[in-house]
Amino acid sequence: EAAVTQSPRNKVTVTGGNVTLSCRQTNSHNYMYWYRQDTGHGLRLIHYSYGAGNLQIGDVPDGYKATRTTQEDFFLLLELASPSQTSLYFCASSVAGTTSAETLYFGSGTRLTVL
Amino acid sequence: AQKVTQTQTSISVMEKTTVTMDCVYETQDSSYFLFWYKQTASGEIVFLIRQDSYKKENATVGHYSLNFQKPKSSIGLIITATQIEDSAVYFCAMRTSSSFSKLVFGQGTSLSVVP
């Protein structure tokens, strides 16, 4: 079973604050993703990566940076957090991107509140 | 651009009955994959079932099945003999051959199964 671990589980910061969300997968998956979940919008892709050092822009990237330091670790960075970034963030991974059939494995989520 | 739409915000059904959740998608690609995911009350997101666009047969896994209507760009999720533990949020998602590294999600449908 694929394992994706996110930390922290909950985070509260203030407007303008600096936040880093962490994600680690231990199954040698190539692809890793960051999604945000908001009521009425479902899951929206922020950034993704197909390997260490690689970063691809998703559908809602504004205000977010990300970095893939190793095959296992993917970080989401909010350098000037705003209340609009209050959301539930999910990290996910998948085996390969060369076939569209691969499913995603999700972490447990990080709930971020920006005051 | 790819788009997935779930118009049913919430559904409530009696236990042991059958429920269908709707999903329509938009894509210019001739090859694509459609997925359904379940998010439990704890927030965990798990993969349920997949339909490949080139397959005419509807996918079935346990008491989950799909109603794939390609001419209508529709992929409904059918749950038969519903159980209380089927209460969750269900997401429809799509990945296409031209954008194989990205999974696009719908807004989600909240299902409540009552005794």
Interface residues (C-beta under 8 A of the other chain):
Chain A: Y31 Y33 Y35 G40 H41 G42 L43 R44 L45 Y48 Y50 Q56 G58 D59 L88 F90 A92 G97 T98 T99 S100 A101 T103 L104 Y105 F106 S108 G109
Chain B: V4 Q6 S31 Y32 F33 F35 Y37 S42 G43 E44 I45 V46 F47 R50 D52 F91 A93 R95 T96 S97 F100 S101 K102 L103 V104 F105 G106 Q107 G108
